[in-house]
Amino acid sequence: MELDTSGANMPAMPLEPTNIQQIGDELAIAWNDGTELFLKLEVLRRACPCAVCGGEPDVLGDVSRPHVTYTDKSFQLAGFDFVGGYALQPR
Ligand SMILES: [Zn+2]
């Protein structure tokens, strides 16, 4: 398969963030198509997919969710890192 780099057959510009910053208690992401996304830091923190927060499946595939306690500090953004070519990891 040949890669068309002329852009003539490209459907659209890939969606990429142009600005990422914390605004209040939200992570605000501005995209190159002019749209903006606001994510509550608390929602992001509670959705953490790591094994400590979300649990790990046992040999039978059952997941027992660990008990995670949160404080106000749990929902503060210390920063974020880019992971690979497309992911953002808030800390
Ligand atoms: Zn976690």
PDB file of the backbone (N, CA, C, O) and the ligand in Angstrom, with CONECT records:
HET     ZN  A 101       1
ATOM      1  N   MET A   1       0.837  -1.186   0.000  1.00  0.00           N
ATOM      2  CA  MET A   1       0.000   0.000   0.000  1.00  0.00           C
ATOM      3  C   MET A   1       0.877   1.243   0.000  1.00  0.00           C
ATOM      4  O   MET A   1       1.814   1.367   0.789  1.00  0.00           O
ATOM      5  N   GLU A   2       0.550   2.159  -0.904  1.00  0.00           N
ATOM      6  CA  GLU A   2       1.320   3.396  -0.961  1.00  0.00           C
ATOM      7  C   GLU A   2       0.689   4.457  -0.078  1.00  0.00           C
ATOM      8  O   GLU A   2      -0.531   4.573   0.031  1.00  0.00           O
ATOM      9  N   LEU A   3       1.549   5.209   0.533  1.00  0.00           N
ATOM     10  CA  LEU A   3       1.067   6.272   1.390  1.00  0.00           C
ATOM     11  C   LEU A   3       0.968   7.567   0.589  1.00  0.00           C
ATOM     12  O   LEU A   3       1.958   8.031   0.022  1.00  0.00           O
ATOM     13  N   ASP A   4      -0.211   8.138   0.546  1.00  0.00           N
ATOM     14  CA  ASP A   4      -0.425   9.405  -0.163  1.00  0.00           C
ATOM     15  C   ASP A   4      -0.078  10.557   0.765  1.00  0.00           C
ATOM     16  O   ASP A   4      -0.806  10.849   1.713  1.00  0.00           O
ATOM     17  N   THR A   5       1.030  11.200   0.484  1.00  0.00           N
ATOM     18  CA  THR A   5       1.432  12.309   1.346  1.00  0.00           C
ATOM     19  C   THR A   5       1.106  13.666   0.733  1.00  0.00           C
ATOM     20  O   THR A   5       1.477  14.703   1.282  1.00  0.00           O
ATOM     21  N   SER A   6       0.407  13.662  -0.412  1.00  0.00           N
ATOM     22  CA  SER A   6       0.094  14.922  -1.080  1.00  0.00           C
ATOM     23  C   SER A   6      -0.985  15.712  -0.346  1.00  0.00           C
ATOM     24  O   SER A   6      -1.090  16.930  -0.488  1.00  0.00           O
ATOM     25  N   GLY A   7      -1.782  14.993   0.438  1.00  0.00           N
ATOM     26  CA  GLY A   7      -2.864  15.658   1.141  1.00  0.00           C
ATOM     27  C   GLY A   7      -4.130  15.739   0.322  1.00  0.00           C
ATOM     28  O   GLY A   7      -5.180  16.116   0.842  1.00  0.00           O
ATOM     29  N   ALA A   8      -4.051  15.388  -0.966  1.00  0.00           N
ATOM     30  CA  ALA A   8      -5.213  15.530  -1.842  1.00  0.00           C
ATOM     31  C   ALA A   8      -6.363  14.620  -1.429  1.00  0.00           C
ATOM     32  O   ALA A   8      -7.532  14.983  -1.552  1.00  0.00           O
ATOM     33  N   ASN A   9      -6.018  13.444  -0.944  1.00  0.00           N
ATOM     34  CA  ASN A   9      -7.072  12.494  -0.585  1.00  0.00           C
ATOM     35  C   ASN A   9      -7.276  12.397   0.918  1.00  0.00           C
ATOM     36  O   ASN A   9      -7.980  11.512   1.403  1.00  0.00           O
ATOM     37  N   MET A  10      -6.664  13.301   1.641  1.00  0.00           N
ATOM     38  CA  MET A  10      -6.822  13.267   3.084  1.00  0.00           C
ATOM     39  C   MET A  10      -8.215  13.784   3.440  1.00  0.00           C
ATOM     40  O   MET A  10      -8.624  14.839   2.955  1.00  0.00           O
ATOM     41  N   PRO A  11      -8.943  13.054   4.279  1.00  0.00           N
ATOM     42  CA  PRO A  11     -10.303  13.471   4.619  1.00  0.00           C
ATOM     43  C   PRO A  11     -10.336  14.767   5.425  1.00  0.00           C
ATOM     44  O   PRO A  11     -11.175  15.632   5.176  1.00  0.00           O
ATOM     45  N   ALA A  12      -9.452  14.901   6.361  1.00  0.00           N
ATOM     46  CA  ALA A  12      -9.445  16.091   7.213  1.00  0.00           C
ATOM     47  C   ALA A  12      -8.132  16.132   7.967  1.00  0.00           C
ATOM     48  O   ALA A  12      -7.422  15.130   8.060  1.00  0.00           O
ATOM     49  N   MET A  13      -7.821  17.279   8.493  1.00  0.00           N
ATOM     50  CA  MET A  13      -6.645  17.435   9.329  1.00  0.00           C
ATOM     51  C   MET A  13      -6.853  16.598  10.592  1.00  0.00           C
ATOM     52  O   MET A  13      -7.937  16.625  11.175  1.00  0.00           O
ATOM     53  N   PRO A  14      -5.828  15.853  11.024  1.00  0.00           N
ATOM     54  CA  PRO A  14      -5.992  15.084  12.253  1.00  0.00           C
ATOM     55  C   PRO A  14      -6.286  15.997  13.433  1.00  0.00           C
ATOM     56  O   PRO A  14      -5.731  17.089  13.550  1.00  0.00           O
ATOM     57  N   LEU A  15      -7.156  15.532  14.290  1.00  0.00           N
ATOM     58  CA  LEU A  15      -7.525  16.320  15.461  1.00  0.00           C
ATOM     59  C   LEU A  15      -6.383  16.299  16.467  1.00  0.00           C
ATOM     60  O   LEU A  15      -5.957  15.235  16.915  1.00  0.00           O
ATOM     61  N   GLU A  16      -5.896  17.476  16.816  1.00  0.00           N
ATOM     62  CA  GLU A  16      -4.796  17.571  17.768  1.00  0.00           C
ATOM     63  C   GLU A  16      -5.062  18.710  18.739  1.00  0.00           C
ATOM     64  O   GLU A  16      -5.682  19.710  18.376  1.00  0.00           O
ATOM     65  N   PRO A  17      -4.599  18.561  19.966  1.00  0.00           N
ATOM     66  CA  PRO A  17      -4.770  19.660  20.922  1.00  0.00           C
ATOM     67  C   PRO A  17      -3.834  20.812  20.588  1.00  0.00           C
ATOM     68  O   PRO A  17      -2.684  20.590  20.210  1.00  0.00           O
ATOM     69  N   THR A  18      -4.314  22.027  20.722  1.00  0.00           N
ATOM     70  CA  THR A  18      -3.481  23.207  20.507  1.00  0.00           C
ATOM     71  C   THR A  18      -3.128  23.880  21.826  1.00  0.00           C
ATOM     72  O   THR A  18      -2.169  24.647  21.902  1.00  0.00           O
ATOM     73  N   ASN A  19      -3.908  23.589  22.865  1.00  0.00           N
ATOM     74  CA  ASN A  19      -3.630  24.180  24.166  1.00  0.00           C
ATOM     75  C   ASN A  19      -4.269  23.303  25.243  1.00  0.00           C
ATOM     76  O   ASN A  19      -5.424  22.894  25.124  1.00  0.00           O
ATOM     77  N   ILE A  20      -3.506  23.026  26.282  1.00  0.00           N
ATOM     78  CA  ILE A  20      -4.006  22.236  27.403  1.00  0.00           C
ATOM     79  C   ILE A  20      -3.638  22.972  28.679  1.00  0.00           C
ATOM     80  O   ILE A  20      -2.464  23.245  28.929  1.00  0.00           O
ATOM     81  N   GLN A  21      -4.624  23.287  29.474  1.00  0.00           N
ATOM     82  CA  GLN A  21      -4.321  23.957  30.741  1.00  0.00           C
ATOM     83  C   GLN A  21      -5.427  23.710  31.753  1.00  0.00           C
ATOM     84  O   GLN A  21      -6.546  23.330  31.409  1.00  0.00           O
ATOM     85  N   GLN A  22      -5.077  23.939  33.011  1.00  0.00           N
ATOM     86  CA  GLN A  22      -6.075  23.815  34.065  1.00  0.00           C
ATOM     87  C   GLN A  22      -6.815  25.132  34.190  1.00  0.00           C
ATOM     88  O   GLN A  22      -6.204  26.197  34.279  1.00  0.00           O
ATOM     89  N   ILE A  23      -8.131  25.052  34.198  1.00  0.00           N
ATOM     90  CA  ILE A  23      -8.964  26.226  34.456  1.00  0.00           C
ATOM     91  C   ILE A  23      -9.894  25.847  35.602  1.00  0.00           C
ATOM     92  O   ILE A  23     -10.799  25.030  35.437  1.00  0.00           O
ATOM     93  N   GLY A  24      -9.662  26.443  36.752  1.00  0.00           N
ATOM     94  CA  GLY A  24     -10.459  26.101  37.925  1.00  0.00           C
ATOM     95  C   GLY A  24     -10.257  24.639  38.281  1.00  0.00           C
ATOM     96  O   GLY A  24      -9.124  24.186  38.441  1.00  0.00           O
ATOM     97  N   ASP A  25     -11.361  23.895  38.406  1.00  0.00           N
ATOM     98  CA  ASP A  25     -11.260  22.479  38.759  1.00  0.00           C
ATOM     99  C   ASP A  25     -11.416  21.597  37.523  1.00  0.00           C
ATOM    100  O   ASP A  25     -11.834  20.443  37.619  1.00  0.00           O
ATOM    101  N   GLU A  26     -11.078  22.154  36.369  1.00  0.00           N
ATOM    102  CA  GLU A  26     -11.209  21.392  35.124  1.00  0.00           C
ATOM    103  C   GLU A  26      -9.910  21.423  34.326  1.00  0.00           C
ATOM    104  O   GLU A  26      -9.114  22.356  34.436  1.00  0.00           O
ATOM    105  N   LEU A  27      -9.717  20.381  33.519  1.00  0.00           N
ATOM    106  CA  LEU A  27      -8.643  20.366  32.533  1.00  0.00           C
ATOM    107  C   LEU A  27      -9.279  20.811  31.219  1.00  0.00           C
ATOM    108  O   LEU A  27     -10.203  20.175  30.714  1.00  0.00           O
ATOM    109  N   ALA A  28      -8.768  21.913  30.675  1.00  0.00           N
ATOM    110  CA  ALA A  28      -9.332  22.468  29.448  1.00  0.00           C
ATOM    111  C   ALA A  28      -8.416  22.128  28.278  1.00  0.00           C
ATOM    112  O   ALA A  28      -7.210  22.369  28.322  1.00  0.00           O
ATOM    113  N   ILE A  29      -9.006  21.570  27.245  1.00  0.00           N
ATOM    114  CA  ILE A  29      -8.244  21.201  26.051  1.00  0.00           C
ATOM    115  C   ILE A  29      -8.853  21.922  24.854  1.00  0.00           C
ATOM    116  O   ILE A  29     -10.032  21.749  24.545  1.00  0.00           O
ATOM    117  N   ALA A  30      -8.033  22.733  24.182  1.00  0.00           N
ATOM    118  CA  ALA A  30      -8.465  23.384  22.942  1.00  0.00           C
ATOM    119  C   ALA A  30      -7.928  22.561  21.777  1.00  0.00           C
ATOM    120  O   ALA A  30      -6.758  22.179  21.755  1.00  0.00           O
ATOM    121  N   TRP A  31      -8.798  22.298  20.817  1.00  0.00           N
ATOM    122  CA  TRP A  31      -8.436  21.447  19.667  1.00  0.00           C
ATOM    123  C   TRP A  31      -8.242  22.300  18.424  1.00  0.00           C
ATOM    124  O   TRP A  31      -8.729  23.428  18.343  1.00  0.00           O
ATOM    125  N   ASN A  32      -7.520  21.741  17.456  1.00  0.00           N
ATOM    126  CA  ASN A  32      -7.199  22.493  16.237  1.00  0.00           C
ATOM    127  C   ASN A  32      -8.400  22.666  15.299  1.00  0.00           C
ATOM    128  O   ASN A  32      -8.283  23.312  14.258  1.00  0.00           O
ATOM    129  N   ASP A  33      -9.534  22.100  15.657  1.00  0.00           N
ATOM    130  CA  ASP A  33     -10.739  22.361  14.854  1.00  0.00           C
ATOM    131  C   ASP A  33     -11.589  23.470  15.490  1.00  0.00           C
ATOM    132  O   ASP A  33     -12.702  23.748  15.044  1.00  0.00           O
ATOM    133  N   GLY A  34     -11.039  24.100  16.547  1.00  0.00           N
ATOM    134  CA  GLY A  34     -11.728  25.225  17.169  1.00  0.00           C
ATOM    135  C   GLY A  34     -12.612  24.846  18.338  1.00  0.00           C
ATOM    136  O   GLY A  34     -13.160  25.718  19.012  1.00  0.00           O
ATOM    137  N   THR A  35     -12.756  23.553  18.587  1.00  0.00           N
ATOM    138  CA  THR A  35     -13.602  23.139  19.703  1.00  0.00           C
ATOM    139  C   THR A  35     -12.774  23.096  20.993  1.00  0.00           C
ATOM    140  O   THR A  35     -11.544  23.063  20.961  1.00  0.00           O
ATOM    141  N   GLU A  36     -13.474  23.097  22.112  1.00  0.00           N
ATOM    142  CA  GLU A  36     -12.832  23.014  23.416  1.00  0.00           C
ATOM    143  C   GLU A  36     -13.516  21.934  24.234  1.00  0.00           C
ATOM    144  O   GLU A  36     -14.714  21.682  24.104  1.00  0.00           O
ATOM    145  N   LEU A  37     -12.716  21.310  25.076  1.00  0.00           N
ATOM    146  CA  LEU A  37     -13.229  20.242  25.928  1.00  0.00           C
ATOM    147  C   LEU A  37     -12.844  20.561  27.362  1.00  0.00           C
ATOM    148  O   LEU A  37     -11.702  20.924  27.643  1.00  0.00           O
ATOM    149  N   PHE A  38     -13.805  20.423  28.269  1.00  0.00           N
ATOM    150  CA  PHE A  38     -13.533  20.672  29.679  1.00  0.00           C
ATOM    151  C   PHE A  38     -13.821  19.395  30.467  1.00  0.00           C
ATOM    152  O   PHE A  38     -14.937  18.875  30.437  1.00  0.00           O
ATOM    153  N   LEU A  39     -12.810  18.899  31.168  1.00  0.00           N
ATOM    154  CA  LEU A  39     -12.951  17.672  31.938  1.00  0.00           C
ATOM    155  C   LEU A  39     -12.743  17.984  33.409  1.00  0.00           C
ATOM    156  O   LEU A  39     -11.721  18.554  33.791  1.00  0.00           O
ATOM    157  N   LYS A  40     -13.711  17.611  34.232  1.00  0.00           N
ATOM    158  CA  LYS A  40     -13.579  17.799  35.675  1.00  0.00           C
ATOM    159  C   LYS A  40     -12.419  16.951  36.201  1.00  0.00           C
ATOM    160  O   LYS A  40     -12.339  15.756  35.915  1.00  0.00           O
ATOM    161  N   LEU A  41     -11.521  17.574  36.971  1.00  0.00           N
ATOM    162  CA  LEU A  41     -10.382  16.841  37.525  1.00  0.00           C
ATOM    163  C   LEU A  41     -10.851  15.698  38.413  1.00  0.00           C
ATOM    164  O   LEU A  41     -10.234  14.633  38.424  1.00  0.00           O
ATOM    165  N   GLU A  42     -11.933  15.903  39.157  1.00  0.00           N
ATOM    166  CA  GLU A  42     -12.440  14.836  40.029  1.00  0.00           C
ATOM    167  C   GLU A  42     -12.899  13.629  39.210  1.00  0.00           C
ATOM    168  O   GLU A  42     -12.669  12.483  39.598  1.00  0.00           O
ATOM    169  N   VAL A  43     -13.540  13.892  38.091  1.00  0.00           N
ATOM    170  CA  VAL A  43     -14.008  12.797  37.234  1.00  0.00           C
ATOM    171  C   VAL A  43     -12.808  12.039  36.660  1.00  0.00           C
ATOM    172  O   VAL A  43     -12.807  10.809  36.606  1.00  0.00           O
ATOM    173  N   LEU A  44     -11.789  12.789  36.234  1.00  0.00           N
ATOM    174  CA  LEU A  44     -10.585  12.159  35.699  1.00  0.00           C
ATOM    175  C   LEU A  44      -9.922  11.289  36.759  1.00  0.00           C
ATOM    176  O   LEU A  44      -9.537  10.152  36.486  1.00  0.00           O
ATOM    177  N   ARG A  45      -9.789  11.836  37.988  1.00  0.00           N
ATOM    178  CA  ARG A  45      -9.107  11.096  39.058  1.00  0.00           C
ATOM    179  C   ARG A  45      -9.863   9.817  39.402  1.00  0.00           C
ATOM    180  O   ARG A  45      -9.260   8.761  39.592  1.00  0.00           O
ATOM    181  N   ARG A  46     -11.179   9.921  39.481  1.00  0.00           N
ATOM    182  CA  ARG A  46     -11.971   8.740  39.839  1.00  0.00           C
ATOM    183  C   ARG A  46     -11.991   7.694  38.733  1.00  0.00           C
ATOM    184  O   ARG A  46     -12.314   6.531  38.976  1.00  0.00           O
ATOM    185  N   ALA A  47     -11.641   8.118  37.501  1.00  0.00           N
ATOM    186  CA  ALA A  47     -11.631   7.192  36.368  1.00  0.00           C
ATOM    187  C   ALA A  47     -10.258   6.568  36.144  1.00  0.00           C
ATOM    188  O   ALA A  47     -10.050   5.869  35.153  1.00  0.00           O
ATOM    189  N   CYS A  48      -9.313   6.817  37.065  1.00  0.00           N
ATOM    190  CA  CYS A  48      -7.961   6.275  36.892  1.00  0.00           C
ATOM    191  C   CYS A  48      -8.026   4.767  36.654  1.00  0.00           C
ATOM    192  O   CYS A  48      -8.604   4.035  37.457  1.00  0.00           O
ATOM    193  N   PRO A  49      -7.430   4.297  35.545  1.00  0.00           N
ATOM    194  CA  PRO A  49      -7.526   2.878  35.202  1.00  0.00           C
ATOM    195  C   PRO A  49      -6.411   2.017  35.792  1.00  0.00           C
ATOM    196  O   PRO A  49      -6.336   0.830  35.472  1.00  0.00           O
ATOM    197  N   CYS A  50      -5.548   2.565  36.635  1.00  0.00           N
ATOM    198  CA  CYS A  50      -4.412   1.774  37.122  1.00  0.00           C
ATOM    199  C   CYS A  50      -4.890   0.679  38.073  1.00  0.00           C
ATOM    200  O   CYS A  50      -6.011   0.724  38.579  1.00  0.00           O
ATOM    201  N   ALA A  51      -4.024  -0.297  38.304  1.00  0.00           N
ATOM    202  CA  ALA A  51      -4.395  -1.456  39.121  1.00  0.00           C
ATOM    203  C   ALA A  51      -4.681  -1.069  40.567  1.00  0.00           C
ATOM    204  O   ALA A  51      -5.540  -1.671  41.211  1.00  0.00           O
ATOM    205  N   VAL A  52      -3.975  -0.080  41.077  1.00  0.00           N
ATOM    206  CA  VAL A  52      -4.187   0.348  42.464  1.00  0.00           C
ATOM    207  C   VAL A  52      -5.596   0.911  42.636  1.00  0.00           C
ATOM    208  O   VAL A  52      -6.244   0.664  43.653  1.00  0.00           O
ATOM    209  N   CYS A  53      -6.070   1.666  41.646  1.00  0.00           N
ATOM    210  CA  CYS A  53      -7.389   2.294  41.746  1.00  0.00           C
ATOM    211  C   CYS A  53      -8.508   1.389  41.228  1.00  0.00           C
ATOM    212  O   CYS A  53      -9.590   1.323  41.810  1.00  0.00           O
ATOM    213  N   GLY A  54      -8.232   0.707  40.144  1.00  0.00           N
ATOM    214  CA  GLY A  54      -9.304  -0.043  39.486  1.00  0.00           C
ATOM    215  C   GLY A  54      -9.293  -1.531  39.745  1.00  0.00           C
ATOM    216  O   GLY A  54     -10.244  -2.231  39.398  1.00  0.00           O
ATOM    217  N   GLY A  55      -8.208  -2.030  40.363  1.00  0.00           N
ATOM    218  CA  GLY A  55      -8.101  -3.450  40.630  1.00  0.00           C
ATOM    219  C   GLY A  55      -7.560  -4.209  39.436  1.00  0.00           C
ATOM    220  O   GLY A  55      -7.469  -3.683  38.326  1.00  0.00           O
ATOM    221  N   GLU A  56      -7.204  -5.452  39.688  1.00  0.00           N
ATOM    222  CA  GLU A  56      -6.684  -6.319  38.630  1.00  0.00           C
ATOM    223  C   GLU A  56      -7.515  -7.590  38.599  1.00  0.00           C
ATOM    224  O   GLU A  56      -7.950  -8.063  39.649  1.00  0.00           O
ATOM    225  N   PRO A  57      -7.744  -8.151  37.429  1.00  0.00           N
ATOM    226  CA  PRO A  57      -8.496  -9.406  37.377  1.00  0.00           C
ATOM    227  C   PRO A  57      -7.670 -10.561  37.940  1.00  0.00           C
ATOM    228  O   PRO A  57      -6.462 -10.634  37.718  1.00  0.00           O
ATOM    229  N   ASP A  58      -8.339 -11.474  38.678  1.00  0.00           N
ATOM    230  CA  ASP A  58      -7.651 -12.672  39.145  1.00  0.00           C
ATOM    231  C   ASP A  58      -7.648 -13.711  38.019  1.00  0.00           C
ATOM    232  O   ASP A  58      -8.039 -13.407  36.892  1.00  0.00           O
ATOM    233  N   VAL A  59      -7.209 -14.932  38.323  1.00  0.00           N
ATOM    234  CA  VAL A  59      -7.084 -15.960  37.273  1.00  0.00           C
ATOM    235  C   VAL A  59      -8.428 -16.299  36.630  1.00  0.00           C
ATOM    236  O   VAL A  59      -8.471 -16.788  35.502  1.00  0.00           O
ATOM    237  N   LEU A  60      -9.519 -16.041  37.343  1.00  0.00           N
ATOM    238  CA  LEU A  60     -10.842 -16.315  36.784  1.00  0.00           C
ATOM    239  C   LEU A  60     -11.413 -15.104  36.056  1.00  0.00           C
ATOM    240  O   LEU A  60     -12.504 -15.160  35.489  1.00  0.00           O
ATOM    241  N   GLY A  61     -10.659 -14.014  36.082  1.00  0.00           N
ATOM    242  CA  GLY A  61     -11.122 -12.817  35.394  1.00  0.00           C
ATOM    243  C   GLY A  61     -11.988 -11.922  36.247  1.00  0.00           C
ATOM    244  O   GLY A  61     -12.495 -10.902  35.780  1.00  0.00           O
ATOM    245  N   ASP A  62     -12.159 -12.312  37.517  1.00  0.00           N
ATOM    246  CA  ASP A  62     -12.960 -11.468  38.407  1.00  0.00           C
ATOM    247  C   ASP A  62     -12.116 -10.313  38.932  1.00  0.00           C
ATOM    248  O   ASP A  62     -10.964 -10.498  39.325  1.00  0.00           O
ATOM    249  N   VAL A  63     -12.695  -9.137  38.932  1.00  0.00           N
ATOM    250  CA  VAL A  63     -11.983  -7.958  39.423  1.00  0.00           C
ATOM    251  C   VAL A  63     -12.601  -7.512  40.737  1.00  0.00           C
ATOM    252  O   VAL A  63     -13.780  -7.164  40.799  1.00  0.00           O
ATOM    253  N   SER A  64     -11.785  -7.528  41.789  1.00  0.00           N
ATOM    254  CA  SER A  64     -12.270  -6.955  43.047  1.00  0.00           C
ATOM    255  C   SER A  64     -11.695  -5.555  43.151  1.00  0.00           C
ATOM    256  O   SER A  64     -10.480  -5.364  43.194  1.00  0.00           O
ATOM    257  N   ARG A  65     -12.583  -4.593  43.190  1.00  0.00           N
ATOM    258  CA  ARG A  65     -12.120  -3.200  43.220  1.00  0.00           C
ATOM    259  C   ARG A  65     -11.571  -2.876  44.601  1.00  0.00           C
ATOM    260  O   ARG A  65     -12.243  -3.095  45.609  1.00  0.00           O
ATOM    261  N   PRO A  66     -10.342  -2.349  44.648  1.00  0.00           N
ATOM    262  CA  PRO A  66      -9.781  -1.956  45.939  1.00  0.00           C
ATOM    263  C   PRO A  66     -10.521  -0.742  46.481  1.00  0.00           C
ATOM    264  O   PRO A  66     -11.119   0.036  45.739  1.00  0.00           O
ATOM    265  N   HIS A  67     -10.458  -0.608  47.810  1.00  0.00           N
ATOM    266  CA  HIS A  67     -11.084   0.561  48.425  1.00  0.00           C
ATOM    267  C   HIS A  67     -10.109   1.724  48.317  1.00  0.00           C
ATOM    268  O   HIS A  67      -9.022   1.683  48.892  1.00  0.00           O
ATOM    269  N   VAL A  68     -10.490   2.749  47.591  1.00  0.00           N
ATOM    270  CA  VAL A  68      -9.630   3.918  47.392  1.00  0.00           C
ATOM    271  C   VAL A  68     -10.256   5.095  48.109  1.00  0.00           C
ATOM    272  O   VAL A  68     -11.428   5.414  47.903  1.00  0.00           O
ATOM    273  N   THR A  69      -9.465   5.737  48.952  1.00  0.00           N
ATOM    274  CA  THR A  69      -9.978   6.934  49.626  1.00  0.00           C
ATOM    275  C   THR A  69      -9.389   8.172  48.961  1.00  0.00           C
ATOM    276  O   THR A  69      -8.214   8.202  48.596  1.00  0.00           O
ATOM    277  N   TYR A  70     -10.226   9.184  48.815  1.00  0.00           N
ATOM    278  CA  TYR A  70      -9.799  10.419  48.175  1.00  0.00           C
ATOM    279  C   TYR A  70      -9.887  11.555  49.184  1.00  0.00           C
ATOM    280  O   TYR A  70     -10.727  11.549  50.085  1.00  0.00           O
ATOM    281  N   THR A  71      -9.010  12.515  49.013  1.00  0.00           N
ATOM    282  CA  THR A  71      -9.104  13.756  49.766  1.00  0.00           C
ATOM    283  C   THR A  71      -9.217  14.888  48.749  1.00  0.00           C
ATOM    284  O   THR A  71      -9.148  14.656  47.542  1.00  0.00           O
ATOM    285  N   ASP A  72      -9.389  16.112  49.243  1.00  0.00           N
ATOM    286  CA  ASP A  72      -9.452  17.247  48.314  1.00  0.00           C
ATOM    287  C   ASP A  72      -8.191  17.320  47.457  1.00  0.00           C
ATOM    288  O   ASP A  72      -8.232  17.724  46.295  1.00  0.00           O
ATOM    289  N   LYS A  73      -7.061  16.917  48.062  1.00  0.00           N
ATOM    290  CA  LYS A  73      -5.788  16.961  47.349  1.00  0.00           C
ATOM    291  C   LYS A  73      -5.761  15.957  46.189  1.00  0.00           C
ATOM    292  O   LYS A  73      -5.019  16.131  45.222  1.00  0.00           O
ATOM    293  N   SER A  74      -6.577  14.911  46.302  1.00  0.00           N
ATOM    294  CA  SER A  74      -6.613  13.900  45.242  1.00  0.00           C
ATOM    295  C   SER A  74      -7.068  14.480  43.916  1.00  0.00           C
ATOM    296  O   SER A  74      -6.769  13.938  42.852  1.00  0.00           O
ATOM    297  N   PHE A  75      -7.793  15.588  43.989  1.00  0.00           N
ATOM    298  CA  PHE A  75      -8.390  16.132  42.768  1.00  0.00           C
ATOM    299  C   PHE A  75      -7.661  17.380  42.285  1.00  0.00           C
ATOM    300  O   PHE A  75      -8.178  18.145  41.471  1.00  0.00           O
ATOM    301  N   GLN A  76      -6.430  17.571  42.810  1.00  0.00           N
ATOM    302  CA  GLN A  76      -5.611  18.689  42.338  1.00  0.00           C
ATOM    303  C   GLN A  76      -4.649  18.186  41.262  1.00  0.00           C
ATOM    304  O   GLN A  76      -4.083  17.098  41.370  1.00  0.00           O
ATOM    305  N   LEU A  77      -4.480  18.994  40.236  1.00  0.00           N
ATOM    306  CA  LEU A  77      -3.610  18.619  39.121  1.00  0.00           C
ATOM    307  C   LEU A  77      -2.181  19.074  39.422  1.00  0.00           C
ATOM    308  O   LEU A  77      -1.923  20.266  39.595  1.00  0.00           O
ATOM    309  N   ALA A  78      -1.245  18.102  39.482  1.00  0.00           N
ATOM    310  CA  ALA A  78       0.162  18.435  39.706  1.00  0.00           C
ATOM    311  C   ALA A  78       0.860  18.719  38.384  1.00  0.00           C
ATOM    312  O   ALA A  78       1.889  19.394  38.350  1.00  0.00           O
ATOM    313  N   GLY A  79       0.306  18.208  37.309  1.00  0.00           N
ATOM    314  CA  GLY A  79       0.899  18.378  35.987  1.00  0.00           C
ATOM    315  C   GLY A  79       0.407  17.267  35.091  1.00  0.00           C
ATOM    316  O   GLY A  79      -0.436  16.464  35.490  1.00  0.00           O
ATOM    317  N   PHE A  80       0.927  17.219  33.888  1.00  0.00           N
ATOM    318  CA  PHE A  80       0.571  16.110  33.012  1.00  0.00           C
ATOM    319  C   PHE A  80       1.724  15.805  32.073  1.00  0.00           C
ATOM    320  O   PHE A  80       2.562  16.662  31.795  1.00  0.00           O
ATOM    321  N   ASP A  81       1.752  14.581  31.595  1.00  0.00           N
ATOM    322  CA  ASP A  81       2.806  14.131  30.684  1.00  0.00           C
ATOM    323  C   ASP A  81       2.175  13.614  29.400  1.00  0.00           C
ATOM    324  O   ASP A  81       1.069  13.073  29.410  1.00  0.00           O
ATOM    325  N   PHE A  82       2.886  13.785  28.305  1.00  0.00           N
ATOM    326  CA  PHE A  82       2.474  13.158  27.058  1.00  0.00           C
ATOM    327  C   PHE A  82       3.037  11.748  27.038  1.00  0.00           C
ATOM    328  O   PHE A  82       4.208  11.533  27.352  1.00  0.00           O
ATOM    329  N   VAL A  83       2.203  10.795  26.670  1.00  0.00           N
ATOM    330  CA  VAL A  83       2.614   9.396  26.631  1.00  0.00           C
ATOM    331  C   VAL A  83       2.485   8.913  25.191  1.00  0.00           C
ATOM    332  O   VAL A  83       1.395   8.908  24.619  1.00  0.00           O
ATOM    333  N   GLY A  84       3.607   8.511  24.619  1.00  0.00           N
ATOM    334  CA  GLY A  84       3.589   8.060  23.230  1.00  0.00           C
ATOM    335  C   GLY A  84       3.190   9.200  22.314  1.00  0.00           C
ATOM    336  O   GLY A  84       3.506  10.358  22.586  1.00  0.00           O
ATOM    337  N   GLY A  85       2.502   8.883  21.237  1.00  0.00           N
ATOM    338  CA  GLY A  85       2.180   9.883  20.245  1.00  0.00           C
ATOM    339  C   GLY A  85       0.820  10.521  20.407  1.00  0.00           C
ATOM    340  O   GLY A  85       0.483  11.458  19.683  1.00  0.00           O
ATOM    341  N   TYR A  86       0.026  10.022  21.356  1.00  0.00           N
ATOM    342  CA  TYR A  86      -1.345  10.507  21.381  1.00  0.00           C
ATOM    343  C   TYR A  86      -1.976  10.631  22.763  1.00  0.00           C
ATOM    344  O   TYR A  86      -3.061  11.196  22.895  1.00  0.00           O
ATOM    345  N   ALA A  87      -1.316  10.113  23.791  1.00  0.00           N
ATOM    346  CA  ALA A  87      -1.980  10.069  25.092  1.00  0.00           C
ATOM    347  C   ALA A  87      -1.468  11.163  26.032  1.00  0.00           C
ATOM    348  O   ALA A  87      -0.335  11.631  25.926  1.00  0.00           O
ATOM    349  N   LEU A  88      -2.336  11.542  26.937  1.00  0.00           N
ATOM    350  CA  LEU A  88      -2.023  12.543  27.950  1.00  0.00           C
ATOM    351  C   LEU A  88      -2.282  11.906  29.307  1.00  0.00           C
ATOM    352  O   LEU A  88      -3.364  11.372  29.552  1.00  0.00           O
ATOM    353  N   GLN A  89      -1.283  11.965  30.190  1.00  0.00           N
ATOM    354  CA  GLN A  89      -1.427  11.368  31.516  1.00  0.00           C
ATOM    355  C   GLN A  89      -1.400  12.467  32.568  1.00  0.00           C
ATOM    356  O   GLN A  89      -0.337  13.009  32.874  1.00  0.00           O
ATOM    357  N   PRO A  90      -2.567  12.800  33.127  1.00  0.00           N
ATOM    358  CA  PRO A  90      -2.594  13.790  34.209  1.00  0.00           C
ATOM    359  C   PRO A  90      -2.027  13.190  35.487  1.00  0.00           C
ATOM    360  O   PRO A  90      -2.192  11.998  35.747  1.00  0.00           O
ATOM    361  N   ARG A  91      -1.367  14.006  36.271  1.00  0.00           N
ATOM    362  CA  ARG A  91      -0.858  13.575  37.580  1.00  0.00           C
ATOM    363  C   ARG A  91      -1.531  14.402  38.656  1.00  0.00           C
ATOM    364  O   ARG A  91      -1.256  14.214  39.841  1.00  0.00           O
TER     365      ARG A  91
HETATM  366 ZN    ZN A 101      -4.737   4.973  39.805  1.00  0.00          ZN2+
END
